[in-house]
Amino acid sequence: MEPSTKRNIILLAVLVATVGIASWRFLAGGAADLAPDDQFIGFHCPACDHHFTLSHREFERRFNSRECHAKPGGGILVKCPKCENFTAERADSPSD
């Protein structure tokens, strides 16, 4: 086998290994940063009597985009998807 052929085979093996490792790190690292989809938070809007739930991921998105406000005396008020007022409070069930 010629030296240039050996060199090309070695370079190809290094390239395949590098792409494989990079893909594995990307896929493994990306999944660890995601919030769970299957956990939900219940909310109730007293202004329009609307009950709704948000996933942890959706609540985090709304919090980061300032669709939540601090409630006087503590807590958080969320923008209601029905009446669009910042009056929705956490409620784990409709009777809360």
C-alpha positions as CSV (number, residue, x, y, z in Angstrom):
1,M,0.0,0.0,0.0
2,E,1.3,3.5,-0.9
3,P,2.0,6.0,1.9
4,S,-0.6,8.4,0.6
5,T,-3.3,5.7,0.7
6,K,-2.4,4.9,4.3
7,R,-2.5,8.5,5.2
8,N,-5.9,9.0,3.6
9,I,-7.3,5.9,5.5
10,I,-5.9,7.3,8.8
11,L,-7.4,10.7,8.2
12,L,-10.8,9.2,7.3
13,A,-10.7,7.2,10.5
14,V,-9.9,10.3,12.6
15,L,-12.7,12.2,10.9
16,V,-15.3,9.5,11.5
17,A,-14.3,9.2,15.1
18,T,-14.4,13.0,15.6
19,V,-17.9,13.3,14.0
20,G,-19.1,10.4,16.1
21,I,-17.9,11.8,19.4
22,A,-19.2,15.3,18.6
23,S,-22.6,13.9,17.7
24,W,-22.8,11.8,20.9
25,R,-21.8,14.8,23.0
26,F,-24.4,17.0,21.3
27,L,-27.2,14.5,21.7
28,A,-26.3,13.6,25.3
29,G,-25.7,17.1,26.5
30,G,-28.8,18.6,24.9
31,A,-31.2,16.3,26.5
32,A,-29.9,17.0,30.0
33,D,-30.9,20.7,29.7
34,L,-34.5,20.2,28.9
35,A,-37.2,20.6,31.5
36,P,-39.6,17.6,31.9
37,D,-42.6,17.8,29.6
38,D,-44.8,15.5,31.7
39,Q,-45.1,17.8,34.8
40,F,-47.7,20.5,34.8
41,I,-48.6,23.4,37.0
42,G,-52.3,24.3,37.5
43,F,-53.5,28.0,37.4
44,H,-56.8,29.7,38.0
45,C,-57.8,33.2,36.8
46,P,-60.3,34.8,39.2
47,A,-61.1,37.5,36.6
48,C,-62.7,35.1,34.1
49,D,-62.9,31.9,36.2
50,H,-60.6,30.1,33.7
51,H,-58.6,27.1,34.9
52,F,-55.5,26.0,32.8
53,T,-52.2,24.2,33.1
54,L,-48.7,25.0,31.9
55,S,-45.8,22.6,31.5
56,H,-42.7,23.5,33.4
57,R,-41.1,24.3,30.1
58,E,-43.9,26.7,29.1
59,F,-44.0,28.3,32.5
60,E,-40.2,28.9,32.3
61,R,-40.7,30.4,28.8
62,R,-43.4,32.7,30.0
63,F,-41.3,33.7,33.1
64,N,-38.3,34.5,30.9
65,S,-40.5,36.5,28.4
66,R,-42.0,38.5,31.3
67,E,-45.5,37.1,31.0
68,C,-45.5,36.8,34.8
69,H,-45.6,39.5,37.5
70,A,-44.7,39.5,41.2
71,K,-47.9,39.4,43.3
72,P,-48.1,41.9,46.2
73,G,-47.4,39.9,49.3
74,G,-45.5,37.2,47.5
75,G,-46.2,34.8,44.7
76,I,-46.5,35.1,41.0
77,L,-49.4,36.3,38.7
78,V,-49.4,34.7,35.2
79,K,-51.1,36.2,32.1
80,C,-54.4,34.3,31.5
81,P,-54.7,32.9,28.0
82,K,-58.4,33.6,28.0
83,C,-58.8,37.2,29.2
84,E,-55.1,38.1,28.8
85,N,-55.0,39.8,32.3
86,F,-52.1,39.2,34.7
87,T,-54.5,37.7,37.3
88,A,-54.0,33.9,37.1
89,E,-52.6,32.3,40.3
90,R,-51.3,28.9,41.0
91,A,-54.1,26.4,41.8
92,D,-53.4,22.7,41.8
93,S,-57.1,21.8,41.3
94,P,-60.2,23.7,40.2
95,S,-61.4,23.9,43.8
96,D,-58.3,25.8,45.0
